[in-house]
Amino acid sequence: MVTPMVCSKVFSRVGLLGNPSDGFFGKTIAVSCANFWAEVFISSCMDFWNDALDDFRVFATLDHMNSCMPYGCFSLEHLTQQIAQQGYYGGIRLLMAMCKRFAMYCQEHGIELQSKNFSLEYDTNIPRQAGLSGSSAIACAALNCLMQYHDIQDRIPLTERPQLILGAEAELGITAGLQDRVIQVYGGMMFMDFSPDTGHNRFERLPVAQLPPLWLVYSNSPSDSGAVHSPVKSRWLTDLSVRREMAQIAALAEQGRYGQGTSQVQKLQDLCQKEGYVMVKVIVGDPSTTA
């Protein structure tokens, strides 16, 4: 029996308050951003080009100018530009890593999967390296497709899916916290508490309708945000002042839980401004001494 094509769309996300304290046992508020999204499609296939991948076989098209396009449609100039921006694999490696982690999870939890070949394709219009969680959106959409294709949505709890997605990205050396994966699994607007004293992660849904209008600003010429954030981890491990400032960022998210609604717009704005000031201190040092 041929399974019909399945599609999953996952939106980008904006870290409203507390970012990036989720990677440091902090607290965050994140919001789904429906302006941009990643889509993954899964369908049955009778045969495939790579027998080495056994039943988990992936065919992914290159994400190119908001659409999928075969290699033969590139000029050399454009191909070189795409490789410089997206590498040689684009999101293909995310699909393959998600398939691997999905298979491992099912094996570890005694979930029997039907032996049937499939192909995966993806498309995305999420701006690259803009801090909108484009990679995790692809991985999350792939997980949704795999669960639906094998009809096991009820076998993988919602609370475990963010860690499963993060595990797939960790396979590729992507260092991140759970925030992006939580909001992309749950959608809407979520408050997240990663404090170690709670004994477990705590997620709370907040009312999106009470948010004021938000403007999204991002660069058309992005740089690698990982190069900016990667030194923070080592400093957090050794510098008590960085720990204190990261705790301040997490506290702002706690205050923001009660900062929605038209009467609280100014409070939310003030919290975002405070976060920006502390973030500069965490990443580049005291802004009063920085030119």
C-alpha positions as CSV (number, residue, x, y, z in Angstrom):
1,M,0.0,0.0,0.0
2,V,1.4,3.4,-1.0
3,T,1.2,6.0,1.7
4,P,0.0,9.4,0.4
5,M,2.4,12.4,0.5
6,V,2.6,14.0,3.9
7,C,3.6,17.7,4.4
8,S,4.5,19.6,7.6
9,K,5.0,23.3,7.9
10,V,6.9,24.8,10.8
11,F,7.3,28.5,11.4
12,S,10.3,30.5,12.3
13,R,10.6,31.8,15.8
14,V,11.5,35.0,17.6
15,G,13.1,35.0,21.1
16,L,11.1,37.7,22.8
17,L,12.7,37.7,26.3
18,G,15.4,35.7,28.0
19,N,17.4,34.6,24.9
20,P,19.9,32.9,25.0
21,S,19.7,31.9,28.6
22,D,17.9,28.7,27.7
23,G,21.4,27.3,27.0
24,F,22.5,28.3,30.5
25,F,19.6,27.0,32.7
26,G,17.7,30.2,32.3
27,K,14.2,31.2,31.3
28,T,12.8,32.5,28.0
29,I,9.7,33.7,26.2
30,A,9.5,32.8,22.5
31,V,6.9,33.5,19.8
32,S,6.2,31.7,16.5
33,C,6.7,33.9,13.5
34,A,4.4,33.0,10.7
35,N,6.1,35.3,8.2
36,F,8.6,32.6,7.4
37,W,8.5,28.8,7.5
38,A,10.1,25.6,6.5
39,E,8.1,22.8,4.8
40,V,9.1,19.1,4.6
41,F,7.4,16.6,2.3
42,I,7.5,12.8,2.7
43,S,6.2,10.3,0.2
44,S,6.6,6.6,-0.6
45,C,9.1,5.5,-3.2
46,M,9.6,2.1,-4.8
47,D,13.4,2.2,-5.1
48,F,16.2,4.5,-4.4
49,W,19.7,5.5,-5.4
50,N,21.5,4.6,-2.2
51,D,21.1,1.1,-0.8
52,A,23.5,1.9,2.1
53,L,20.7,3.9,3.8
54,D,18.4,0.9,4.0
55,D,14.8,1.8,4.8
56,F,15.6,5.4,5.9
57,R,16.4,6.9,2.5
58,V,16.5,10.6,2.0
59,F,16.1,12.6,-1.2
60,A,16.2,16.4,-0.5
61,T,16.1,19.2,-3.0
62,L,18.2,22.3,-2.5
63,D,16.6,25.3,-0.8
64,H,17.0,28.0,-3.4
65,M,15.4,31.4,-3.6
66,N,12.3,30.3,-1.6
67,S,11.8,27.2,-3.8
68,C,13.2,23.9,-4.7
69,M,15.4,23.7,-7.9
70,P,17.5,21.0,-9.5
71,Y,21.2,21.4,-9.9
72,G,21.0,21.8,-13.6
73,C,19.2,25.1,-13.3
74,F,22.1,26.9,-11.7
75,S,24.6,29.1,-13.5
76,L,28.2,28.6,-12.2
77,E,28.1,32.0,-10.7
78,H,24.9,31.3,-8.8
79,L,25.9,27.8,-7.8
80,T,29.1,29.2,-6.3
81,Q,27.1,31.8,-4.4
82,Q,24.7,29.2,-3.1
83,I,27.5,26.9,-1.9
84,A,29.2,29.9,-0.2
85,Q,25.9,30.7,1.6
86,Q,24.6,27.2,2.4
87,G,27.5,24.8,2.1
88,Y,27.4,21.7,0.0
89,Y,24.5,20.1,1.7
90,G,22.1,22.9,2.6
91,G,19.3,21.3,4.7
92,I,19.9,17.7,3.4
93,R,22.2,16.9,6.4
94,L,19.4,18.0,8.8
95,L,16.9,15.6,7.2
96,M,19.4,12.7,7.4
97,A,20.3,13.5,11.0
98,M,16.7,13.7,12.0
99,C,16.0,10.3,10.3
100,K,18.9,8.8,12.2
101,R,17.7,10.1,15.6
102,F,14.1,9.2,14.9
103,A,15.2,5.6,14.1
104,M,17.3,5.4,17.2
105,Y,14.5,6.8,19.4
106,C,12.0,4.3,18.1
107,Q,14.5,1.4,18.6
108,E,15.3,2.5,22.2
109,H,11.6,2.8,23.1
110,G,10.4,-0.4,21.4
111,I,8.4,1.4,18.7
112,E,8.2,-0.9,15.7
113,L,8.3,0.8,12.3
114,Q,7.0,-0.6,9.0
115,S,9.8,-1.4,6.6
116,K,9.0,1.0,3.7
117,N,11.1,3.3,1.6
118,F,10.4,7.0,1.4
119,S,11.7,10.2,0.0
120,L,12.0,13.5,1.9
121,E,12.0,17.0,0.3
122,Y,12.2,20.4,1.9
123,D,11.6,24.0,1.1
124,T,12.2,27.0,3.2
125,N,11.9,30.8,3.0
126,I,13.4,31.5,6.4
127,P,16.3,34.0,6.0
128,R,19.6,32.3,6.6
129,Q,21.6,33.2,9.7
130,A,19.0,35.8,10.8
131,G,18.4,34.2,14.2
132,L,15.0,32.9,13.2
133,S,15.7,29.2,13.8
134,G,15.7,28.0,10.2
135,S,17.7,24.8,10.9
136,S,15.5,23.6,13.7
137,A,12.4,24.4,11.6
138,I,13.6,22.0,9.0
139,A,14.4,19.3,11.6
140,C,11.1,19.8,13.4
141,A,9.1,19.5,10.2
142,A,11.0,16.4,9.2
143,L,10.2,14.8,12.6
144,N,6.5,15.7,12.1
145,C,6.5,14.0,8.7
146,L,8.3,10.9,9.9
147,M,5.8,10.4,12.8
148,Q,2.8,10.9,10.6
149,Y,4.2,8.7,7.8
150,H,4.6,5.9,10.3
151,D,1.4,6.7,12.2
152,I,3.1,7.0,15.6
153,Q,2.3,10.6,16.6
154,D,0.8,9.3,19.9
155,R,4.0,7.3,20.7
156,I,6.3,10.2,21.0
157,P,5.2,12.7,23.7
158,L,5.1,16.3,22.9
159,T,7.5,17.0,25.8
160,E,10.2,14.7,24.4
161,R,10.2,16.1,20.8
162,P,12.3,19.2,21.4
163,Q,15.1,17.1,22.8
164,L,14.8,14.7,19.9
165,I,15.2,17.6,17.5
166,L,18.1,19.0,19.4
167,G,19.8,15.6,19.3
168,A,19.6,15.6,15.5
169,E,21.2,19.0,15.4
170,A,23.9,17.9,17.9
171,E,24.8,15.1,15.4
172,L,25.9,17.9,13.1
173,G,27.8,19.9,15.7
174,I,25.1,22.5,16.1
175,T,25.3,23.9,19.6
176,A,22.0,25.4,20.9
177,G,19.5,25.3,23.7
178,L,16.0,23.9,23.7
179,Q,14.1,27.2,23.3
180,D,13.8,27.1,19.5
181,R,12.7,23.5,19.4
182,V,10.1,24.0,22.1
183,I,8.4,26.9,20.4
184,Q,8.5,25.1,17.1
185,V,6.9,22.0,18.6
186,Y,4.3,23.8,20.6
187,G,3.7,26.9,18.5
188,G,2.1,30.2,19.6
189,M,3.9,31.9,22.5
190,M,5.6,29.9,25.3
191,F,7.3,30.7,28.6
192,M,10.1,28.2,29.3
193,D,11.8,27.6,32.5
194,F,15.1,25.6,32.3
195,S,16.1,26.2,35.9
196,P,17.9,23.2,37.4
197,D,16.1,23.7,40.8
198,T,12.8,22.8,39.2
199,G,14.0,19.2,38.5
200,H,12.5,19.3,35.0
201,N,11.8,21.8,32.2
202,R,8.6,23.8,32.7
203,F,6.7,25.1,29.7
204,E,3.7,27.4,29.9
205,R,1.5,28.7,27.1
206,L,1.0,32.5,27.0
207,P,-1.9,34.3,25.2
208,V,-0.6,35.5,21.8
209,A,-3.7,37.7,21.3
210,Q,-2.5,40.0,24.1
211,L,0.8,40.8,22.5
212,P,1.2,44.3,20.9
213,P,2.1,44.5,17.2
214,L,5.7,43.5,16.7
215,W,8.3,44.6,14.1
216,L,10.8,42.0,12.8
217,V,14.1,43.5,11.8
218,Y,16.9,41.3,10.3
219,S,19.9,41.8,8.1
220,N,20.0,41.0,4.4
221,S,23.8,40.4,4.8
222,P,24.0,38.1,7.8
223,S,27.1,36.8,9.5
224,D,27.5,33.6,11.5
225,S,25.9,34.2,14.9
226,G,27.7,31.1,16.2
227,A,31.0,33.0,16.0
228,V,29.5,35.7,18.3
229,H,27.8,33.3,20.8
230,S,30.3,30.5,21.0
231,P,32.8,32.3,23.4
232,V,29.9,33.0,25.8
233,K,29.8,29.4,27.0
234,S,33.4,29.3,28.0
235,R,33.1,32.7,29.7
236,W,29.9,31.5,31.5
237,L,31.8,28.5,32.9
238,T,34.7,30.6,34.3
239,D,33.4,34.1,34.8
240,L,30.9,34.7,37.7
241,S,29.9,38.1,36.3
242,V,28.7,36.4,33.1
243,R,26.6,34.0,35.2
244,R,25.1,36.9,37.1
245,E,24.2,38.7,33.9
246,M,22.8,35.6,32.3
247,A,20.6,35.2,35.4
248,Q,19.4,38.8,34.9
249,I,18.4,38.0,31.3
250,A,16.4,35.0,32.6
251,A,14.7,37.1,35.3
252,L,13.5,39.5,32.5
253,A,11.6,36.6,30.9
254,E,10.0,35.8,34.3
255,Q,8.8,39.4,34.5
256,G,7.6,39.2,30.9
257,R,5.2,36.4,31.8
258,Y,3.0,39.2,33.2
259,G,3.8,41.8,30.7
260,Q,1.2,41.1,27.9
261,G,-1.8,43.1,27.2
262,T,-2.3,46.7,26.0
263,S,-1.8,48.1,29.5
264,Q,1.6,46.3,29.7
265,V,3.0,47.4,26.4
266,Q,5.4,49.9,28.0
267,K,6.6,47.3,30.5
268,L,7.3,44.8,27.7
269,Q,9.2,47.5,25.8
270,D,11.3,48.4,28.9
271,L,12.1,44.7,29.5
272,C,13.3,44.3,25.9
273,Q,15.5,47.3,26.2
274,K,17.0,46.1,29.5
275,E,17.7,42.7,27.9
276,G,19.5,44.4,25.0
277,Y,21.7,46.3,27.4
278,V,22.6,43.2,29.4
279,M,23.2,41.1,26.3
280,V,25.8,43.6,25.1
281,K,27.6,43.2,28.4
282,V,27.4,39.4,28.1
283,I,28.8,39.2,24.6
284,V,31.2,42.2,24.2
285,G,31.7,43.5,27.8
286,D,30.5,46.6,29.6
287,P,28.9,48.9,26.9
288,S,30.1,51.9,28.8
289,T,33.7,51.0,28.0
290,T,33.1,49.7,24.5
291,A,33.6,52.1,21.6
